[in-house]
Amino acid sequence: MFDNFPLWPTAASSHAVTEDWVYIFLVVLSAVMSLLIFLTIVVFGMKYRRRHGREAQQIEGSTILEVAWTVAPLGVFLGIFAWGAVLYFDERTPPAGAAEIYVVGKQWMWKLQHMEGVREINQLHIPVDRDIKLIMTSQDVIHSFFIPEFRVKQDVLPGRYTTLWFHATKPGIYHLFCAQFCGTQHSGMIGEVVVMNASEYQAWLTGGAPVGSLAQDGQTMFLQLGCQTCHRFDVQGRGPNLVGIFGKPVQLEDGRVVTADENYIRQHILTPGRTIVSGFRNIMPSWQGQITEEQLNSLVAYIKSLNPPPAGAAGVPNP
């Protein structure tokens, strides 16, 4: 839609067309209502302008008219709300099986790493017609990951993960911006998203020097830090068994039950004293400031890989 219109970016994702229709509807509705109100004021102003010997008559009102102009706008607004809510929940719920890519924002660049281990800076290669989930954090200040042609934007925050997903529908090269002022060189924090056919993407992915997967890097880091001495893969460890923990409910010492998602694992690595698992003591050291964001991402990816694969899926690294 409007691909040749200079002020309207190409719609290149599954979200884009729906978002465009919501936007167009709101603009047309606002324009029509503004025009009707303006014309009504002009017509009534001319028809009932002050003239000698003629005075306006008081109208007592009409219940039917008052109900109509209350119910009709309410119905329109509820329709807009429902339309927007459906789109919002779709955008905020990554599909199962989406390919995951970790993103670290830093003044003033984007650092990205695929699960296969390939790293990129200010450039993201993805296959067309596949769901992509970005797991993002910031190394310093608040950034915002913005791809206009995909109609997606998500703040990238220090100290936690935020997620963003999209489904590219057209091969091509698209703009990548930081949409949150992040310092003196904010305008230079730009990049590009390269959407490729599946065969081209696979060739690109395997065309460089051999690298270990992100989970394999995390396994190496896990062993280097000595995590296996407490987090054993049996019931004898001084820390919780991490096999199959991702995505599952965890009972904490204070009685809360939380889900072991990416942010839970991240927090437990950096500030373990805040989330003590029921039945265990607070003996885990904090790794805050001792590992980089990239190393933290690899640890999270490794712990996630310890979950049993779904039926029919490829295997994961052995612990």
N, C-alpha and C positions, 0 to 999 in steps of 0.2 A: 504494500500500500504506500503510495506517494514516494516510490523509490527514487524518482527523479526530481522530487521537490527539495530544494536545497536546505530548507529549515526543518525538514522532517527526516530523522535518521532511518535507514533501512531497518525493516522488521526482520530480524535474523534469529529469533528464538521462539519457542512455543508460547512463551508468555506475551511476546510483543504485540501480536495482533489483538488479543483480548484487552490488554492495557490500552492500546490505541482506541479501541471502540468505546471503552469507558470514558476516556479523555474526550473523544469526539462528542459523545452523548452529552457530557457535562457542559462542554463549550456551546453546543447547539442549543441545549435547554436554557442556559444562561442568556445566550444572545436572543432567543425567541422571547423569553419572559421580559428581558430588558426592553426589547422593541415594543411589545404589547403594552407594558406599563407606560413607556414614553408616549406612544400614540394615544393611549387612554387619557393621559394628562393633557395632551395638546387638544384632542377633540372636546373633552369636557370643558377645558379652559376657554375654548372659542365659543362653544355652544351656550355655556352658562356664565359668560363674562358679565361683568356689571354693566347694566343698561338702565336708562331712566325708565321708571315705571314697571320694571320687572325684577322680582326678587326670587331667589332660590327657595324651594319648598322643602321643609324637613321631611325626610323619609324615615318612617318608624322602624323599618327593617323587615327581613324575611328569614324565618327559621330555615327554610329549604336552602336559600342562598348561603346563609352562614355555615350550615352543615357542609354544603358542597365545597366552599372555598377552604374549609378546614380538612375535610376528608381527602379531597383530591391531592393537595400538596403533601399530606401525610403519606398517602399511598406512593407518590413519586419518590419521596425521600426514603421510605422503607425499601422500595425497589432498588434505589441506588446503594443503600447500605448492604442489602443482601448480595447484590452483584459484586460490590467491592470486597465484602467479607469472604465470599467464595474464592475470589481471585487471591486475596491475602493468604488464606489458609493453604491454598495450592502452592503459592510461592514459598511459604514457610515450612512446607513438609517435603523434604527430599524423598524421592521414590526409593524403595528398597532396591539394592543392587547398583546404585549410582557409583560411578568411578570417583574415588576420592583424591583430592589434591590439597596439599598443605600450603598455606600462604603466610608469609611473614612480611608485614609492612614495616618499613624503616625509612627515616629521613635520608634520602628521598628516592626510594626505590621499592620495587616489589620483588621479593624472593619467593620462588615457587618450587615445590618438589613433588613429583609424581610418586605414587606408591611403588612404582618399579625402580625408583631411585634417581631418575633423571632430574637434574636441577636446571632452573631457568631464572633469569633476572630480567624483569620488565617485559617479558614475553611469555605467553601461555599458548602452547600447542594442545589442541583437543580434537577428537574425532567428531564428525557431523553425525546427527541423529543418535546421540547417546546422552544419557543423563549424567551430568557432572556436578559433584558436590565439592565445594571449597570449604575447608576448615581453616579459619583465619585468626591471626592474632597480631598484635603490634609489638615491636621491640622498644618503642619509645613513647610516642604520643598517639592521639586518635587520628586515624586515617579513614578513608571511605573508598571501597572498591566499587567502581562504577563503569559499566559497559553500556553506553547509550543504545547501541543497536540491539542489545538483548533486553533492554528496559529493566535492568536489575542494578540495585545499589545496596550496599550493606556497610555499615560502620565497622571498622576494624579497631578493636580496643586493646590496650595494654593490660596484661594480667588475666586474660580470659579468652576463650574461643567464641567466635561467632561463625555462623554458617550461611552459605549462599548456594543455591543450586540453579541450574539452567539446562536447557536442551537446545543446542544450536541446530538450526534447520537449513542453513545455507553455508556452503564453503566460502571462505574469503578471509580477509584481514580486517579486523575491527578495532576501534579505539578502546584503550583502557586508561581511565583517569583516576586520580585521587580527588574526590568531591568534598573533602573536608580540609579547610585551611590548616596546614601542619607545619608551617615555618616559612623561612625566607625563600626557599626554593620549591615551594609547593607547586607552582605552575610547571615545574620541570619533572614532576613525579608522574610521568606518563608511560604508556607501553602499548602493546598490541596483543590481540587475541587472534591466533591463527587457527581457523577451522579447516580441517582437512578431511578428505575421504578416508574411509577406514583403512584401506591398503596403504595409502600415503602416510597416514599417522603411524601405522605399525612399522613401516620402513624407517620413519624418523625416530621412533622410540628405540629401535634396535640398531640404529646406524652409528651411534657414537661408541666410545670406549666402554667396555663392560663395567657395570656398576652393580653393587648389591642393592637389594630392595630396601625401602625405608624400614620395614619390619626387621630385616636382617641387621641393618645399622643399629636399630634399637636393641636387638638381642646382644650385640657386641657391647653397647653401652651398659646394658643391664648387668652383664658379667664384669665389666671393668669397674663399675661402681660397687660391686659386691652385693647387689640386691638379692642374689640367689641364696645367700646365707640365711636370710630370714624368710623370704618369700619362696619357700620350697613348694614343689608340686606334689605334696602329700599333706597329711594332717599334723606333721611334726614341727612345722615352721613356727618361728616367733611372730611372723606376720601372716596376713591372710593369703590363702592360695589364690593366685591370680588367674588360673585356668578357668575360662568360661565366665569370668566376672563381668565383662563389658556388657552393658545394656541390662544388667540384672539389678534387682533391688538389694540394697545393703543396709543392714541394721547397725546404727551407730550407738556408741556408749551412752549418749544422752537420750536415747529413745527414739530419735528420728529415723525414718526410713527414706533413703535417697537412692536415685538411680545412678549406677556407675557409668556415666557418659564421659565424653572427652574432658569436660570441665572438672568433673569429679576426680578423674585420674590426675589431671594437671595439678589441681589443688593439693591432692594427697602427696604428690611428689615434692612440691615446693613448700607447702606449709602443712605437714602431716598432723600437727597438734590440733588443727581445727576440725578434723574429721576422723576421730578415733573409732575404729570398728569395734563393735561389741565383742567382748571376749579376749581382746588384745590390749597390751599396755602401750603407753606413749613412749616408745623407744626409738622410733625411726628418726634419723637426722633430716634436717631440712636441706634441700639442694638449691634453695633460692640463691641466685647470684653465682652458683658454681657450675651451672651448665647453661648452654646457649639455648635460644628458642628452637633452633634446628635440632639440637640434641634432645630437647624435651619433646618435640614432635615425633622423633624416631622412637622414643620410649613409649609414647602413647600409642603409636602405630603397632609396636611390638606387643604390648599388652592386649590390644584389640585383636591381634592375630592369634592369640591363645584361645579364642573362642572356637569351638568346633565348627567347621564349615557347614553350611546348609547342604541338604541332600543334593547330590549331583554337582556340587561346586568343586573347584580345584582345591588341593590341599594347602595348608599354611605351614610356615616354618615350625619345626619341632622345637619345643622348649628344651 
